[in-house]
Amino acid sequence: MSEELFDFEKTQEGYYRNLKQMRQFNIELDDLNITKSQIEKAMGFKSGNSPDPFPGLIDEILDIALTYSSIEGGYIVRGDISFDLINHKLIIGAVDFRTQKIVIEQVKKSEKMALFLCTVGPEIGEWSKKLMSEGKTLKGYIIDVVGSEIVESAMDNIQNSLEMEMKNQGLYITNRYSPGYCGWNVSEQQKLFTFFPKNFCGIKLSDISFMYPIKSVSGIIGIGKNVEKNNYPCKQCDDKNCIYRGRRYTG
């Protein structure tokens, strides 16, 4: 994983007000060690217990997934944050995020906030879409799952980098939260994207708040002396399709 550090001045669009540093990463697929077992679990199978033809197709796709991946991501750390606990809002600069109760409860002790974006690139989503359009729905589905696992694993790496950076400052981090999950409306991605340069890492946002490339993630991570990274509070949420449901941390 390679890393770049940027400094910005305020632009006339106002994107970088009070912003001092942004970190951007380029990640190789081989660094993520995506396994067949991981893909099987993501599809709801027990490790090593997926029926034919899944094992062979997963191996085939993982063998060539590198040629369909251009993984990038990064984060901005902001210190100008406050909270409205009554209305469940996070305020960064002059921007109010209505994150709702679950997220606020997890990040309310933060002293800083990291905003992040990460993508696997457009190729893997287009590969999946092409195969599905040709009637190869099973293979297209597996590729779609592989793309989701790649971008989440890439964001794990970036989050680990943030955690190490903050640890050197005597600070800790929370787990990450994204618009569209934990009751946080996906439309708030429009606000989140204003903190980044236009087309950061090649990621664009549609008028209805969908990201392109499709296999991309965005969100926030709390930072402070009195925060911690826990398992996600899934019992408080009724989203059965959440990508973070059951996700556990050991660090």
Backbone torsions as a table, in degrees:
resi	resn	phi	psi	omega
1	MET	NA	123.1	177.2
2	SER	-101.5	153.1	-173.3
3	GLU	-133.8	142.6	173.7
4	GLU	-126.3	146.3	179.4
5	LEU	-119.1	129.9	-176.0
6	PHE	-121.3	148.7	171.3
7	ASP	-116.2	141.7	-177.5
8	PHE	-130.1	148.6	167.5
9	GLU	-102.0	162.0	178.4
10	LYS	-65.0	131.3	175.9
11	THR	-96.0	168.8	-179.2
12	GLN	-67.7	-22.1	176.3
13	GLU	-75.6	-15.6	177.4
14	GLY	84.1	12.6	-175.7
15	TYR	-64.3	-33.9	-167.2
16	TYR	-113.6	27.6	178.5
17	ARG	-57.9	127.4	179.5
18	ASN	63.4	11.0	-179.5
19	LEU	-88.1	129.8	-179.2
20	LYS	-109.8	-38.6	-176.7
21	GLN	-144.5	147.8	173.2
22	MET	-137.1	137.8	178.2
23	ARG	-109.6	136.6	-179.4
24	GLN	-129.0	140.2	-174.4
25	PHE	-127.1	144.1	167.0
26	ASN	-114.4	128.4	-171.2
27	ILE	-122.9	134.8	175.0
28	GLU	-87.0	140.0	-179.4
29	LEU	-58.5	-36.2	-179.1
30	ASP	-61.8	-25.5	179.7
31	ASP	-71.8	-16.3	-174.0
32	LEU	-91.8	-20.0	177.0
33	ASN	53.4	51.4	175.7
34	ILE	-70.3	126.8	-175.4
35	THR	-111.4	161.0	175.6
36	LYS	-60.8	-40.2	179.0
37	SER	-58.6	-41.9	179.2
38	GLN	-61.5	-42.1	-179.7
39	ILE	-69.4	-40.6	177.9
40	GLU	-58.9	-46.2	-179.9
41	LYS	-62.7	-38.7	179.7
42	ALA	-65.0	-25.6	178.8
43	MET	-92.4	0.9	175.9
44	GLY	95.6	6.8	177.7
45	PHE	-94.5	158.4	169.1
46	LYS	-74.6	149.4	-179.4
47	SER	-56.8	126.7	178.6
48	GLY	75.4	11.1	-174.1
49	ASN	-127.2	22.9	176.5
50	SER	-80.6	142.2	-177.0
51	PRO	-77.5	160.1	173.0
52	ASP	-62.3	143.0	8.9
53	PRO	-97.6	17.9	-173.3
54	PHE	-57.8	-49.5	-176.0
55	PRO	-56.5	-45.5	-179.5
56	GLY	-65.5	-41.1	179.8
57	LEU	-67.2	-39.9	178.8
58	ILE	-62.4	-45.9	178.7
59	ASP	-59.8	-43.9	-179.5
60	GLU	-60.4	-45.5	-177.5
61	ILE	-68.7	-42.5	179.8
62	LEU	-64.7	-31.7	-179.5
63	ASP	-64.8	-29.8	-176.4
64	ILE	-115.9	3.7	-177.2
65	ALA	-61.9	-27.2	-179.4
66	LEU	-56.9	-38.2	-177.7
67	THR	-73.5	-10.2	179.7
68	TYR	-112.2	19.1	-176.2
69	SER	-127.7	133.0	172.2
70	SER	-137.2	81.4	-166.0
71	ILE	-85.3	124.4	177.6
72	GLU	-139.9	157.5	176.0
73	GLY	-175.0	176.8	178.8
74	GLY	178.3	177.4	-179.9
75	TYR	-147.9	157.9	174.3
76	ILE	-121.3	134.4	177.2
77	VAL	-105.0	125.8	179.5
78	ARG	-117.6	137.3	178.1
79	GLY	-102.5	-10.1	-177.0
80	ASP	-89.6	69.0	-176.2
81	ILE	-121.2	155.0	172.8
82	SER	-153.3	172.5	-175.4
83	PHE	-132.7	142.7	169.0
84	ASP	-112.4	93.1	-173.1
85	LEU	-71.7	-25.3	178.9
86	ILE	-68.6	-44.4	-178.4
87	ASN	-98.6	8.4	176.3
88	HIS	56.4	52.3	-178.8
89	LYS	-121.5	142.6	169.8
90	LEU	-105.9	129.6	179.6
91	ILE	-113.7	122.0	176.3
92	ILE	-118.7	115.1	-173.5
93	GLY	61.8	-123.1	178.6
94	ALA	-103.0	11.2	-174.9
95	VAL	-104.8	125.1	177.4
96	ASP	-95.1	124.2	172.7
97	PHE	-105.7	122.5	176.9
98	ARG	-89.7	76.7	-172.4
99	THR	-75.8	-15.6	-177.7
100	GLN	76.1	173.6	-164.4
101	LYS	-64.6	-44.9	-174.2
102	ILE	-58.2	-47.7	-178.0
103	VAL	-67.4	-46.8	-178.7
104	ILE	-57.3	-41.7	-179.1
105	GLU	-62.5	-30.0	-178.3
106	GLN	-84.4	-25.0	-174.4
107	VAL	-114.3	0.4	-169.5
108	LYS	-65.6	-17.3	178.0
109	LYS	-91.6	5.4	-176.9
110	SER	-70.6	147.3	174.7
111	GLU	-103.8	-21.7	177.1
112	LYS	-139.0	167.9	178.1
113	MET	-138.5	130.5	172.4
114	ALA	-96.4	129.5	172.8
115	LEU	-104.7	135.6	-173.3
116	PHE	-132.2	155.9	169.9
117	LEU	-138.8	145.2	177.5
118	CYS	-154.3	144.5	179.9
119	THR	-144.7	151.7	172.5
120	VAL	-90.4	-5.5	-177.5
121	GLY	95.3	169.2	-173.9
122	PRO	-79.9	-20.1	-167.1
123	GLU	-63.7	-43.1	-173.4
124	ILE	-70.1	-35.4	176.3
125	GLY	-67.0	-39.2	179.0
126	GLU	-69.4	-35.7	175.7
127	TRP	-60.9	-48.1	179.1
128	SER	-61.2	-46.2	-178.6
129	LYS	-61.9	-40.6	-179.7
130	LYS	-63.1	-46.0	-179.1
131	LEU	-65.2	-39.9	178.3
132	MET	-63.8	-37.9	179.2
133	SER	-67.5	-22.2	178.2
134	GLU	-90.8	3.6	179.2
135	GLY	88.7	3.2	179.1
136	LYS	-91.9	65.3	-169.0
137	THR	-68.8	-36.4	-178.6
138	LEU	-65.5	-47.5	179.6
139	LYS	-64.9	-40.1	177.7
140	GLY	-62.4	-37.7	178.6
141	TYR	-65.7	-45.2	-179.3
142	ILE	-62.7	-40.8	177.0
143	ILE	-60.9	-39.9	177.9
144	ASP	-60.8	-44.2	178.5
145	VAL	-64.7	-42.9	178.4
146	VAL	-59.3	-43.0	178.2
147	GLY	-60.1	-41.5	178.7
148	SER	-64.7	-41.4	179.9
149	GLU	-68.5	-35.5	178.9
150	ILE	-64.0	-48.2	-175.6
151	VAL	-68.2	-34.9	177.4
152	GLU	-70.0	-38.9	177.6
153	SER	-67.4	-37.7	176.2
154	ALA	-62.9	-41.9	179.1
155	MET	-68.7	-31.4	172.7
156	ASP	-57.6	-44.4	179.8
157	ASN	-62.5	-43.7	-179.9
158	ILE	-66.0	-40.9	178.2
159	GLN	-63.3	-38.2	176.7
160	ASN	-62.9	-38.4	177.5
161	SER	-63.7	-43.4	176.2
162	LEU	-60.6	-43.3	-178.1
163	GLU	-61.2	-42.5	179.4
164	MET	-66.5	-40.1	178.6
165	GLU	-61.8	-44.0	-178.8
166	MET	-71.2	-34.4	178.5
167	LYS	-60.1	-36.6	177.8
168	ASN	-65.9	-17.1	177.7
169	GLN	-102.1	7.5	-179.2
170	GLY	76.3	25.9	-176.8
171	LEU	-120.7	161.9	178.6
172	TYR	-121.5	172.1	178.5
173	ILE	-128.4	159.9	171.6
174	THR	-90.8	177.1	166.6
175	ASN	-75.0	174.8	-172.0
176	ARG	-98.5	151.5	-178.2
177	TYR	-134.3	139.5	-174.1
178	SER	-123.9	144.0	170.8
179	PRO	-55.6	137.9	-177.0
180	GLY	102.0	-9.9	-179.1
181	TYR	-128.4	159.7	177.2
182	CYS	56.1	31.6	178.5
183	GLY	81.9	0.4	-178.8
184	TRP	-85.4	119.3	-174.1
185	ASN	-63.1	132.2	-177.6
186	VAL	-61.3	-24.3	-179.1
187	SER	-63.0	-18.9	-179.0
188	GLU	-73.8	-4.4	170.0
189	GLN	-60.5	-28.1	178.8
190	GLN	-58.8	-40.5	178.8
191	LYS	-70.7	-43.7	-177.3
192	LEU	-60.0	-40.3	-177.1
193	PHE	-67.2	-20.7	-179.9
194	THR	-68.9	-14.5	179.5
195	PHE	-84.1	-9.4	-176.4
196	PHE	-111.9	155.3	171.8
197	PRO	-58.2	151.4	179.2
198	LYS	-58.8	134.4	179.3
199	ASN	59.7	34.4	177.5
200	PHE	-55.5	126.9	-177.5
201	CYS	56.8	22.9	179.6
202	GLY	76.5	12.6	-177.4
203	ILE	-92.5	130.5	177.6
204	LYS	-119.7	157.7	-178.6
205	LEU	-123.2	129.5	-179.9
206	SER	-79.9	170.9	179.0
207	ASP	-62.0	-25.1	179.6
208	ILE	-101.8	19.5	170.1
209	SER	71.3	24.5	171.6
210	PHE	-92.3	138.5	-179.8
211	MET	-88.8	145.7	169.1
212	TYR	-130.0	130.9	-0.2
213	PRO	-57.0	150.5	-176.9
214	ILE	-59.9	-41.5	-178.9
215	LYS	-82.6	72.1	179.0
216	SER	-137.2	155.3	177.2
217	VAL	-134.0	153.5	177.5
218	SER	-144.0	163.0	176.3
219	GLY	158.5	-158.0	-175.4
220	ILE	-133.9	156.8	174.2
221	ILE	-138.0	126.7	179.0
222	GLY	-78.3	149.5	-178.2
223	ILE	-135.4	136.5	176.8
224	GLY	174.2	175.2	179.4
225	LYS	-75.2	-24.6	-172.6
226	ASN	-119.7	25.2	175.7
227	VAL	-106.8	166.4	178.0
228	GLU	-149.8	158.3	179.3
229	LYS	-98.9	113.4	-176.1
230	ASN	-117.6	174.0	168.6
231	ASN	-64.9	150.1	-178.4
232	TYR	-65.6	140.5	-176.9
233	PRO	-80.8	63.4	-171.5
234	CYS	-65.3	-24.9	-179.6
235	LYS	-65.8	-18.5	-179.7
236	GLN	-89.6	-1.4	-172.4
237	CYS	-127.5	142.3	-178.1
238	ASP	-103.7	14.5	179.0
239	ASP	-83.5	99.6	-176.0
240	LYS	-73.4	-17.1	-177.4
241	ASN	-100.9	11.3	-176.6
242	CYS	-63.9	135.2	179.8
243	ILE	-68.5	-17.8	-178.6
244	TYR	-97.2	-1.5	-177.0
245	ARG	-62.0	124.8	178.8
246	GLY	79.4	1.0	-177.8
247	ARG	-72.1	132.7	-174.9
248	ARG	-123.3	150.5	176.3
249	TYR	-116.9	141.7	177.5
250	THR	-109.0	-10.6	-178.1
251	GLY	-89.3	NA	NA
